[in-house]
């Protein structure tokens, strides 16, 4: 770790069970009760779970039916994203009182670089504590924080004393802190990768640190270099206030599984309408259209096509979406359908290439599993 990196002061703020906490705040009758945002006990997927529900094993991305089996008293509420965005803006305004170097990861978490800050405070630990107090006093929600020398360690640390807590990892504590952690706690190590590491005898950060770079690149390809660095506390990524938007999408989970492309056509139209609104709001267009299918057995399939021009019009998206839908037969009945645009005209691309207004060419489509 370089001397420059050791001197950086990075805070990662993570709201506690954000969506569920907003619902409990707005409806006092839900406080203290197991709550799931999104889905239902019949259909759908859990977007967020309250801490009362998490005690039963309920977590995000779990089917509503499974969540209900784990917690029979679970209460389901529909997500209100406009409300979550409203609260998120208030929280972000608090962040900006301390530094302009704020990098939002989502509505409920962000990195802050407070190496130099508007309050001229020397202690990042005290800044994090003050920010958390202001969020509670001004918004009514609790947040957790991780404080360290880079984004990776701060992110890992923010999960250490959840909920409503914080953890500071000083420069001389970084390597010891990471050595003791289970590799599944490392940001960027998912469930599948963690299992693979376990099979290779890598259980902790210390175990990971003992493996040479050649070994890690052999077993984890391009990610090997990343793992080699993070277990040593090396992560030089800067806090970037204006993160480049990489994709825009919309999707729907159906109340009943759909068994025919004919039924899915209407869904493509409604999803494309929503996607167009999101593209207009973000003021972007994209070249790559992806159709996402989640089948009744929860397997996922995507079909994509990259066009030679940018599109943002719903009619063009519908045309391409339908072509992708009929590209091959459905493997099973469908519980979720999504459309997204990637390869966006962000940054320098925006002014260099025009946005296509209509399709006048024959398109060929390829399948991507």
Secondary structure, DSSP 4 states (H G I P E B T S, - for coil): --HHHHT--EEEEEETTHHHHHHHHH-GGGTTS-EEESS-SSS-B-SEE-HHHHTTT--TT-BHHHHHHH-TT-EEE---HHHHHHHHHHHHHHHHTT-S-EEEEETTEEEEE-SS-TT--S-HHHHHHHHHHHHHHHTS--EEEEEESSHHHHHHHHTTT-SS-EEE--GGGHHHHHHHSBGGGSTT--HHHHHHHHHTT--BHHHHHTS-HHHHHHHHTTHHHHHHHHTTT---PPP-SSPPP-EEEEEEEEEEEE--HHHHHHHHHHHHHHHHHHHHHHT--EEEEEEEEEETT--EEEEEEEEEEEE--HHHHHHHHHHHHTTS--SS-EEEEEEEEEEE--TTHHHHSPBP-S--S----EEE-
